[in-house]
């Protein structure tokens, strides 16, 4: 029997079991665990069920079976928790691109031909450079639309003769629009038409934001189930964006005044999920 599910943006689609299987597989669940979770989720489906309810059920089952996999499964929600401002998301993107060999700057003011522009992220390496705008949203269902894409392209046109550094590669030749949620189809079509680079959770189909995070193996500290939201905010305010930041600087946890047992639990989770990258 087919079930219609309601997505975060209010649209509906038929439940696709392979989509659930793929997300569980990416998180690190084994075939037996995947089959058990799919069966349990399937037994509780009904027409109109919200994707959040499906996610919550799968997450709960996965957390009981394999906590590190559950944390990786929660990656998309963890990105929402980098708020409420967009600055931590910009810092996270910079760290992501640095692992691809880029030098990155955030929060720049660059003078264009006609106006100054606040640039969220500027990256460059020997054979490539670009500047980008990071559109952060604190909840799913909010998409970056045509208006956002057109605004970004207009900024690119004004910045074409500017540079992000003194090196020869630093001339602005690409503008990227990056979001932690999704783009509307109209925005995607416009971006392809004018040559605007666009990166979202699931766009483009290959090497999207989700793919890049998994490829580099870095995770924001907000995936950690041993941290409360307020504790994560405290660490983020001190520049600790990645799990690996905790792995490399355990002493920074003194800010949280954790009991010894809680700190040991947290460091165990850091090791299981994030390693030392």
C-alpha positions, 0 to 999 in steps of 0.5 A: 500500500502507498502512503502520502507523506507531508514534507516540511514545506507542506508539499506531499509525495509518496513514501519512498522506502529506498530513500529511508534505507539510503539515509540509514545506510549513509549514517552507518547502520548495518543491513539488519538494523536498516531492515528492522527500522524500515519494518517498524517505520512502515508499520506506523505509516498513515496517509498524511504523516509528516516527514518529521514524525518518520524521522523522529521514529527512525532516529529513536530506533537508530539511537537505541541500536547504534548511537553514533549512526543516529548522530550522523543520521541527524546531520541535517537537523544539526545544521539547523542548530548552528543558529540562530544567526548565520555566522556559525554556518559560515564558519562551518562552510569555511572549514568544509572548503579548507579540507578541499585545499582552499584558503577561506575568509568570512565576513568580508566587505569588498567594494564592487564597481558600484557598491560595497558588498558584505561577503559571507565566504571567500575562498581561493587556492592555486587553480580556483577561487570564488565568493559566496553568500550563505543563506542559513535557515533554522528550520526545514521547509524554508527554501531559497527562491528566485528572488534570492538567486537573482539578487546573488547574481546581481551582486556577482555582476557588480563584483566581477572586477574585484579581488578577494586577495592580492594573489593572481587567482583572487579575481572574482570569477564565480559567485556561489549561493549556498543554503543549508535547506533547499532551492525552489525549482525556479531558482535552480533553473535560473542559476543554471541559465545565468551560470550562478553556482548553487549548493544546497543540502540536496543540490546539485544531485552529486557533490551537494552539501550533504555529499561534501560533509560526508566526503570530508568526514567533518561534523558540527558539534550540534550532532553530539547527543551528549551536548545540550543546546545551550552547551553547544551554543557556549562552545560555538561562541568560543569558535568550536564549530566541529567535533574535531575541535573538541577532540583536539582541545578537550580542555575547552570543555572546562567552560561547561563545568561538566561532571567527570562522567559526563565529560568522559561520555561526551569524549567517547561520543566525539571519538565514535562519531567524529574521530580526529579530523 
